[in-house]
């Protein structure tokens, strides 16, 4: 059932499923409370941020990746 939903959503939108679809699938499959998806997402984000903080403590500085935009320059309106 979930696989059919993902296939149909992909077909209709042209987009690949993201974490929201995975969380909705977990909530549906395991009959979790309606707010369980938010709790799982928030917990995962918190753990990820903590991991980044610990990584930066090990190098003794804030890690700031540098990037450069290489796309088309937007026109001013």
C-alpha positions, 0 to 999 in steps of 0.5 A: 500500500505505501509503495503504491502511494509513493509510486503514484505521488512520484508519478503525479508530481514528478518528484522523488519522495523525501523524509516526510513520506518516510515518516508518514509511512512509519506512522501509518504502518505502525499505527503511531499517534498523529504527532509521532512524525514530528517527534521523530523528525525533531529528534533526528534533527536534534541528534544531527545538530548535536553531532555537528557540535561535537565534531566542531569541538574536536577541531576547536573551531566552527566549521563553515563550509564555503560554497559558490553559486554557479547557476544563472544570475536572477534578473532584478524585477 
